[in-house]
């Protein structure tokens, strides 16, 4: 019998209260392990030595990440993708490559997946075969965003595990200049425009959108009340004294508790805030962001789009989920987003200024403020 698997299942089903107290810091690690020791002694018929080995394995899987631990600690690695127990990929300094490690067996890998789900009070049964969640507690240097896809939906017979690492100590504008994300002149331009009008930052996956938004929002003056609405807890603050953060809560299994970005965006707009931020626009919350910006509220958001001038089209696509306005009416409202930024490979590639809506041509009037030159790079 696989005692570790049984113990993990017991804690997932019957001892979630202890895990929740541990995650919130109410229950200290030593006391948690003492309770686990007593539970093992009471519920498992094992020798003293076998009990010690089981507790050691349990501690490793609750508090660590097995063979993935060095990857979690490596500051050059931003993403980890486990496709199978023998196939692990990472993104190092923006480049995808083999991790060069493997689990000893499929069982060892499955133990880790179960342990990650257990410590985050996540159910990965058939009713919840895809789970997305954020762990803000277990690593001192990173907020961890997990996506687990179970074999019920996968082509192979093993879970898929994807991990995004978000640094707790995110770089400010000065550090972004030093890293070559943008020049000092561009930084000064964006800081000035960010505080004067609404901003939309676009790009693909892992392009640096959130990194830039995190840095820009820290330049807002202390007297501004800021509200951040986000799906995952990626945006945080280092110094700002008046910044509030709300995050979505997906319903799982039969649970009726569910708050999406639209829900918290509606709530956020009833609060007394000077600056409203949505971490990443993905749906109907776009309409509430657009309404806020159109009425003069300073706003900022990130969105997936292939270029700065295409970002408004994408925002309107999402806004139409929740709107009775025509596409032209929504596009006409978008002139309230004064600055459009396109990020690629952690570099600012384009900056456009939106100058208004041309009713005759039915197009937004754009002024190109900056475009990265490949020729200059060569």
C-alpha positions in Angstrom: 0.0 0.0 0.0 1.2 3.5 -0.8 1.0 5.1 2.6 2.1 8.6 1.5 -0.6 8.7 -1.1 -3.2 7.6 1.5 -1.9 10.2 4.0 -2.1 13.0 1.3 -5.7 11.9 0.4 -6.7 11.9 4.1 -5.4 15.5 4.6 -7.1 16.6 1.4 -10.4 15.1 2.4 -10.5 15.2 6.2 -7.8 17.6 7.5 -8.2 20.6 5.3 -8.7 22.8 8.4 -5.1 22.1 9.5 -3.8 22.9 6.0 -5.8 26.1 5.9 -4.5 27.2 9.3 -1.0 26.4 8.2 -1.4 28.5 5.0 -2.7 31.4 7.0 0.1 31.2 9.5 -2.3 30.3 12.4 -0.7 26.9 12.8 3.1 26.8 13.0 5.1 24.3 11.0 6.3 22.5 14.1 2.8 22.1 15.5 1.5 21.0 12.1 4.1 18.2 11.9 3.4 17.2 15.5 -0.3 16.7 14.6 0.8 14.8 11.5 3.0 12.6 13.6 0.1 11.8 16.0 -2.2 11.2 13.0 0.2 8.7 11.5 0.7 6.9 14.8 -3.1 6.6 15.3 -4.2 5.7 11.7 -1.3 3.7 10.3 -0.1 0.3 11.5 3.6 0.9 10.9 6.8 0.4 12.8 8.4 3.5 14.5 11.0 3.6 11.7 8.4 3.4 9.0 6.4 6.1 10.7 9.4 8.4 10.7 10.1 7.8 7.0 6.4 8.5 6.2 6.5 11.8 8.2 9.7 12.8 6.4 8.2 12.1 3.0 5.0 14.0 4.0 7.0 17.0 5.2 8.9 17.1 1.9 5.8 17.1 -0.2 3.8 19.6 2.0 6.7 22.1 2.3 8.9 21.4 -0.6 8.7 20.6 -4.3 10.8 17.5 -4.5 13.2 17.6 -7.5 11.6 20.9 -8.8 12.9 22.8 -5.7 16.1 24.0 -7.5 14.1 25.2 -10.4 11.7 27.1 -8.1 14.7 28.8 -6.5 16.5 29.7 -9.7 16.1 33.4 -10.4 16.7 32.9 -14.1 13.7 30.5 -14.5 10.3 32.1 -14.9 8.2 29.1 -15.9 8.2 25.4 -15.3 6.2 22.9 -17.4 6.0 19.2 -16.4 4.6 17.2 -19.4 5.4 13.8 -17.8 7.5 12.5 -15.0 10.4 12.2 -17.5 9.8 15.3 -19.5 10.3 18.7 -17.7 10.8 22.0 -19.5 11.6 25.5 -18.3 11.8 29.0 -19.6 15.2 30.4 -18.6 15.9 34.1 -19.4 13.0 34.0 -21.9 14.2 30.8 -23.7 12.5 27.5 -23.5 14.7 24.4 -22.9 14.9 21.0 -21.2 15.3 21.2 -17.4 17.8 18.3 -17.4 16.0 16.5 -14.5 13.3 13.8 -14.2 11.3 12.2 -11.5 12.2 8.7 -10.5 8.8 7.4 -11.4 5.3 8.4 -12.4 4.2 7.6 -8.8 6.7 10.1 -7.4 5.5 12.8 -9.8 1.8 12.1 -8.9 2.7 12.4 -5.2 4.0 15.9 -5.8 0.9 17.0 -7.8 -1.3 15.7 -5.1 0.8 17.4 -2.4 0.6 20.8 -4.3 -3.2 20.4 -4.5 -3.5 19.4 -0.9 -1.5 22.3 0.5 -3.6 24.8 -1.5 -6.9 23.1 -0.5 -7.6 22.3 -4.2 -9.6 19.3 -5.3 -8.4 17.6 -8.5 -11.1 15.0 -8.9 -13.0 14.4 -12.1 -15.3 17.3 -11.3 -12.2 19.6 -11.2 -9.9 18.1 -13.8 -8.5 21.6 -14.6 -7.4 23.8 -11.7 -5.8 27.2 -11.7 -4.7 28.7 -8.4 -2.1 30.9 -6.8 0.2 30.1 -3.9 1.3 33.3 -2.1 2.8 31.6 1.0 5.1 28.6 0.3 8.1 30.4 -1.4 9.9 33.3 0.1 10.9 34.9 -3.2 8.0 34.2 -5.6 4.3 34.1 -5.9 3.5 30.9 -7.7 0.7 30.5 -10.2 -0.3 26.9 -10.9 -2.3 25.2 -13.6 -2.9 21.5 -13.2 -4.6 19.5 -15.9 -5.5 15.9 -14.9 -5.3 12.7 -17.1 -9.1 12.8 -17.6 -8.5 15.6 -20.2 -4.9 15.0 -21.3 -3.7 13.0 -24.3 -1.3 11.2 -22.1 -2.0 9.3 -18.9 -0.2 11.8 -16.5 -1.1 15.2 -15.1 0.2 18.3 -16.7 1.7 20.8 -14.2 2.5 24.4 -15.3 4.1 26.8 -12.8 4.6 30.6 -13.3 6.9 32.3 -10.9 6.1 36.0 -10.1 8.9 37.7 -8.1 7.8 39.2 -4.9 10.4 41.9 -5.2 9.4 43.1 -8.7 11.6 45.6 -10.5 10.8 49.3 -10.5 11.3 51.6 -13.4 14.9 52.2 -12.6 15.6 48.4 -12.6 13.7 48.0 -15.9 16.0 50.7 -17.5 19.0 48.8 -16.2 17.7 45.5 -17.6 17.1 47.1 -21.1 13.4 46.8 -21.0 13.1 50.4 -22.0 15.3 53.5 -22.2 15.4 56.3 -19.6 13.7 58.6 -22.0 10.9 56.1 -22.7 10.5 55.5 -18.9 10.1 59.2 -18.3 7.5 59.5 -21.1 5.4 56.5 -19.8 5.5 57.7 -16.2 4.3 61.1 -17.2 1.5 59.7 -19.5 0.5 57.0 -16.9 -0.4 59.6 -14.3 -2.3 61.8 -16.7 -4.5 59.4 -18.7 -5.7 55.8 -19.0 -3.2 53.2 -20.3 -3.5 49.9 -22.1 -0.5 47.5 -22.1 -0.7 44.6 -24.6 1.5 41.7 -25.8 1.6 37.9 -25.8 2.2 35.5 -23.0 5.3 36.2 -20.9 6.0 39.4 -22.8 6.5 41.6 -19.8 3.1 43.3 -19.6 2.6 42.6 -15.9 6.2 43.5 -15.1 5.8 47.0 -16.7 2.4 47.6 -15.2 3.7 46.6 -11.7 6.5 49.2 -12.1 4.4 52.0 -13.5 1.7 51.8 -10.8 4.4 52.3 -8.1 5.1 55.7 -9.6 1.6 56.9 -8.7 1.6 59.6 -6.0 0.7 58.6 -2.4 -2.4 60.7 -2.3 -4.1 58.6 -5.0 -6.3 55.8 -3.9 -5.7 52.8 -6.2 -7.8 49.6 -6.7 -6.3 46.6 -8.5 -8.7 43.8 -9.8 -6.9 40.7 -11.0 -7.5 37.0 -11.7 -4.2 35.8 -10.1 -2.3 37.7 -7.4 0.5 38.9 -9.7 0.3 42.6 -9.0 1.5 43.7 -5.6 2.8 46.9 -4.1 6.1 47.6 -2.5 5.6 51.1 -1.1 2.3 52.7 -2.0 0.2 53.4 1.1 -3.3 53.4 -0.5 -3.5 50.5 -2.8 -6.2 47.7 -2.5 -6.2 44.4 -4.3 -9.1 42.1 -5.2 -8.7 38.8 -6.9 -11.2 36.5 -8.6 -12.4 33.2 -7.0 -13.4 30.5 -9.4 -16.1 28.0 -8.4 -14.9 24.4 -8.1 -16.9 21.2 -8.4 -20.4 21.8 -6.8 -19.4 25.0 -5.0 -21.7 27.9 -5.6 -19.1 30.4 -4.5 -17.8 32.2 -7.5 -16.5 35.7 -8.1 -15.0 36.6 -11.5 -13.3 39.7 -12.7 -16.6 41.2 -13.8 -18.0 40.8 -10.3 -15.1 42.4 -8.6 -14.8 45.1 -11.2 -18.4 46.1 -10.6 -17.8 46.2 -6.9 -14.6 48.1 -7.4 -16.2 50.9 -9.3 -18.5 51.6 -6.3 -15.5 52.4 -4.1 -13.9 55.8 -3.8 -10.8 55.3 -5.9 -8.7 57.6 -8.1 -7.0 54.9 -10.2 -8.6 51.6 -11.3 -6.4 48.8 -12.6 -7.4 45.4 -14.1 -4.5 42.9 -14.1 -5.5 41.2 -17.3 -8.7 41.8 -19.3 -10.2 38.5 -20.5 -13.9 38.9 -20.6 -16.9 41.0 -19.8 -15.0 43.1 -17.2 -13.8 45.1 -20.3 -17.1 46.9 -20.4 -16.8 48.1 -16.8 -13.2 49.2 -17.4 -14.2 51.1 -20.5 -17.2 52.7 -18.7 -14.9 53.9 -15.9 -12.3 55.3 -18.3 -14.9 57.0 -20.5 -16.4 58.8 -17.5 -12.9 60.3 -16.6 -11.7 57.7 -14.2 -7.9 57.0 -14.6 -7.5 53.3 -15.6 -4.9 50.9 -16.7 -5.0 47.2 -17.8 -3.1 44.6 -19.7 -4.6 42.6 -22.6 -3.4 40.1 -25.2 -2.9 41.7 -28.6 -0.4 41.5 -31.4 0.4 45.2 -31.6 -0.4 48.5 -29.8 -2.8 49.7 -32.4 -4.7 46.4 -32.3 -5.2 46.5 -28.5 -8.4 48.7 -28.8 -10.0 46.1 -31.1 -9.4 43.3 -28.6 -10.8 45.4 -25.7 -13.9 46.1 -27.7 -14.3 42.4 -28.5 -14.4 41.6 -24.8 -16.6 44.6 -24.0 -19.3 43.4 -26.5 -19.8 40.3 -24.2 -21.5 42.7 -21.7 -22.7 45.5 -23.9 -25.7 46.6 -26.0 -23.6 49.3 -27.7 -22.6 48.8 -31.3 -18.9 48.2 -32.2 -18.5 51.7 -33.5 -20.0 53.2 -30.3 -17.6 51.2 -28.2 -14.6 52.1 -30.4 -15.6 55.7 -30.1 -15.4 55.4 -26.3 -11.9 54.0 -26.6 -10.3 57.4 -27.2 -10.2 57.7 -23.4 -7.3 55.3 -23.4 -4.6 57.8 -24.2 -1.6 55.5 -24.2 -1.2 52.1 -25.9 1.9 50.1 -25.2 3.1 46.8 -26.9 5.5 44.5 -25.1 7.5 41.7 -26.6 10.3 39.6 -25.1 10.4 41.9 -22.1 11.0 45.0 -24.2 8.8 48.0 -25.0 8.3 47.6 -28.8 5.6 50.3 -29.5 4.0 53.2 -27.9 0.9 54.9 -29.5 -1.1 57.9 -28.4 -4.8 57.7 -29.1 -6.0 61.1 -30.3 -9.7 60.5 -30.8 -12.3 58.8 -33.0 -12.8 59.7 -36.6 -16.5 59.2 -37.4 -16.1 59.4 -41.1 -13.4 56.8 -41.4 -14.8 54.9 -38.4 -11.2 54.6 -37.0 -9.3 55.7 -34.0 -6.8 58.4 -34.7 -3.4 57.1 -33.6 -0.1 58.9 -33.2 3.0 56.7 -33.1 5.2 57.9 -30.3 7.8 55.1 -30.5 8.6 51.9 -32.3 11.6 49.7 -31.7 13.9 49.5 -34.7 15.3 46.2 -35.6 17.8 48.0 -37.8 19.1 50.0 -34.8 19.6 46.7 -33.0 21.8 45.4 -35.8 
